[in-house]
Amino acid sequence: MSEIKFYLVRGTALFGESHYPERRKFVKIVRALNEKQAMEYIYSFFGSKNKIKRHNIKIEEIREINEEEIADRRIKELAKLEKIIV
């Protein structure tokens, strides 16, 4: 079984395509098995939350990061969990 890693994803997305288009930068930390899965998560996240099409999202960088590099306390605490029961 593969280990889940943290990826830092940087890029730009076109918000408000129909009214007042504005290209904004984003930086997001994602938990995934590999870079491809991290990229798919970004596409689905922005598509579902902001209704942005895949061709309007430009990913500039995906890199693996260590737990020490993460600034968000919630993500660090989530990494410590061994299992989640829903």
Contacts in CASP RR format, 6 or more apart in sequence:
PFRMAT RR
TARGET T0000
AUTHOR 0000-0000-0000
METHOD contacts of the structure
MODEL  1
MSEIKFYLVRGTALFGESHYPERRKFVKIVRALNEKQAMEYIYSFFGSKN
KIKRHNIKIEEIREINEEEIADRRIKELAKLEKIIV
2 33 0 8 1.000
2 34 0 8 1.000
3 33 0 8 1.000
4 31 0 8 1.000
4 32 0 8 1.000
4 33 0 8 1.000
5 31 0 8 1.000
5 32 0 8 1.000
5 33 0 8 1.000
5 34 0 8 1.000
5 64 0 8 1.000
6 29 0 8 1.000
6 30 0 8 1.000
6 31 0 8 1.000
6 64 0 8 1.000
6 65 0 8 1.000
6 66 0 8 1.000
6 67 0 8 1.000
6 70 0 8 1.000
6 75 0 8 1.000
6 79 0 8 1.000
7 29 0 8 1.000
7 30 0 8 1.000
7 31 0 8 1.000
7 32 0 8 1.000
7 35 0 8 1.000
7 38 0 8 1.000
7 62 0 8 1.000
7 63 0 8 1.000
7 64 0 8 1.000
7 65 0 8 1.000
8 27 0 8 1.000
8 28 0 8 1.000
8 29 0 8 1.000
8 30 0 8 1.000
8 61 0 8 1.000
8 62 0 8 1.000
8 63 0 8 1.000
8 64 0 8 1.000
8 65 0 8 1.000
8 69 0 8 1.000
9 26 0 8 1.000
9 27 0 8 1.000
9 28 0 8 1.000
9 29 0 8 1.000
9 30 0 8 1.000
9 38 0 8 1.000
9 39 0 8 1.000
9 42 0 8 1.000
9 59 0 8 1.000
9 61 0 8 1.000
9 62 0 8 1.000
10 25 0 8 1.000
10 26 0 8 1.000
10 27 0 8 1.000
10 59 0 8 1.000
10 60 0 8 1.000
10 61 0 8 1.000
10 62 0 8 1.000
11 25 0 8 1.000
11 26 0 8 1.000
11 27 0 8 1.000
11 57 0 8 1.000
11 58 0 8 1.000
11 59 0 8 1.000
11 60 0 8 1.000
11 61 0 8 1.000
12 23 0 8 1.000
12 24 0 8 1.000
12 25 0 8 1.000
12 26 0 8 1.000
12 57 0 8 1.000
12 58 0 8 1.000
12 60 0 8 1.000
13 23 0 8 1.000
13 24 0 8 1.000
13 26 0 8 1.000
13 46 0 8 1.000
13 50 0 8 1.000
13 52 0 8 1.000
13 56 0 8 1.000
13 57 0 8 1.000
13 58 0 8 1.000
14 21 0 8 1.000
14 22 0 8 1.000
14 23 0 8 1.000
14 52 0 8 1.000
14 56 0 8 1.000
14 57 0 8 1.000
15 21 0 8 1.000
15 22 0 8 1.000
15 23 0 8 1.000
15 24 0 8 1.000
15 50 0 8 1.000
15 52 0 8 1.000
16 22 0 8 1.000
17 52 0 8 1.000
17 53 0 8 1.000
17 56 0 8 1.000
26 46 0 8 1.000
28 42 0 8 1.000
28 45 0 8 1.000
29 65 0 8 1.000
29 70 0 8 1.000
29 72 0 8 1.000
29 75 0 8 1.000
30 38 0 8 1.000
30 41 0 8 1.000
30 42 0 8 1.000
31 75 0 8 1.000
31 78 0 8 1.000
31 79 0 8 1.000
32 38 0 8 1.000
32 41 0 8 1.000
35 62 0 8 1.000
35 64 0 8 1.000
38 62 0 8 1.000
39 59 0 8 1.000
39 62 0 8 1.000
42 57 0 8 1.000
42 59 0 8 1.000
43 54 0 8 1.000
43 57 0 8 1.000
46 52 0 8 1.000
46 57 0 8 1.000
47 53 0 8 1.000
47 54 0 8 1.000
67 76 0 8 1.000
67 79 0 8 1.000
70 76 0 8 1.000
70 79 0 8 1.000
END
